[in-house]
């Protein structure tokens, strides 16, 4: 567990900071370009977007391997945080119900990763395609 936590922290701190720097620097260069150079500006925008995407994926991977998040309750907190970011930004009222007996259930890193990715995909699909005003999510065993 100590090794997992150390690796997770190192990945987050080192790679996350470097990728964030790439994203920021590409945005700075994009702003300094000649406004006529649309191709370079577009490419720099893609670099910034890709860097932010990798930072997000890294954040999820680091979270999944971090030994401090080994229960279904921890997973529910992460899903709640992600849902809030997506749904609140689109004005969708939502709730997440977590069965009380499920919160202490231990999960290994692969289980957490797969379930988190499942919920992220579902939340994205709801926000993009459901044309809804409300959403309800449930986690239980």
N, C-alpha and C positions, 0 to 999 in steps of 0.2 A: 504493500500500500504506500509506503514511503517513497519507493522508486516511482510508482505511478504518479503520485502527487508531484514529485520533483520534475518528472518529464513533462507533465501537463503544464506546470508553472513555467518551465524553461521554454517550451514551445510557444506558449501564449506571450511571454515577455519578449523573446528574441524574434521569432518569426512574425508575430503580430505587429510589433513595432516597426520592423523592416518593411513589411507590406504596406502598413499605413503610411510610412514615409514615401514609398513609391507612389502611392495614390496622391498624396499631397503635392509632391514635386511635379507629377505629371499635370495636375490641375494648375499649378503656378506657371509652368512652361506654356500651357494652353492659353492662359490669360495674357501672356507676353507676346504671343504670336501675332503676326500681321493678320488683321481681320479677313483678308482675302484668302488666306491659306486654309481653306475649309478641310482639305484632306488631312493635313497634319493635325488640325484641331480635333477632327473626328477620331483619328488614331490615338491621340493622347487621351481623349475621353474614354475610349475603349480600354486603354491601359488602366486608367483610374477605376473604371467600373469593374474590370477583372480583378484588380488588387483588392477592392472592397469585397467582392464576392469570395475571394480566397480567404480573406480575414474572417468573414462570416462562417465559412466552412471550417476553418481552423478553430474558431471559437466553439463550434458544436463538437468537433472531434476532441478538443482539449477537455471540454465539459464531460464528455462521455467517458474518458479514461481517468478522470480525477476521482480518486478513491473516496473523496468526501461527499459524493453524490450517488450513493449506492442504493437508494430506495425509490420506490414508485412515487412516494411523496416528493422527493427531490425532482423527479422527472416531471411531475405535475406542476411544480413551481416554474420549471423551465418552459413548459408548454404555455403556462399562464402568461409568462413574460413575453413570449413570442406572439401569442394571440393578441395581447394588448397592443403591441407595436403595429400589427397588421390591421386588426379590426378597428381600433380606435382611430387610426389614421384615415380610415374610409367611412367613419361614422356608423359602423355596424355595432349595435348593442349585442353583447355576448355574455355567456356565462360558461364556466367550466365546473362541472360537478365531479368530485372525486369521492368515491365510496370510502367511508371512514376506515373500514377494515383493510383497505388496500394500501394505505399510505406507508406502512412499515415493511411492506413486502420487499425483500432484497432483489436487486437486479444486477446482472453483470454488465460490463461495459458494452458488449455487443447488443444485448437486449435494449439497454438505454438508447444507444445510437439508433437502432432500427425503429424503435417506437417513436423517438423524437423526430426522425425523418418522416415517418408516416404522418404524424400530426402536422408537421410543417407543410407537407404536400397538401394535406386535406385543408388546412387553413388558407393556403394560397389559392387553392381551387375554389373554395367558398367565396373568398374575397373577389376573385376575378370573374367567376362564371355564374354564381348563384343569383346575382342581382337581388340580394336579400337585405333586409333591415336588421334582422336578428340572427344569431347563430348559437347553438347549444352544443357543447362538447361534454363527453363523459368518459371518465377513466374508472375502471373497476376490474375486479377479478371474477 
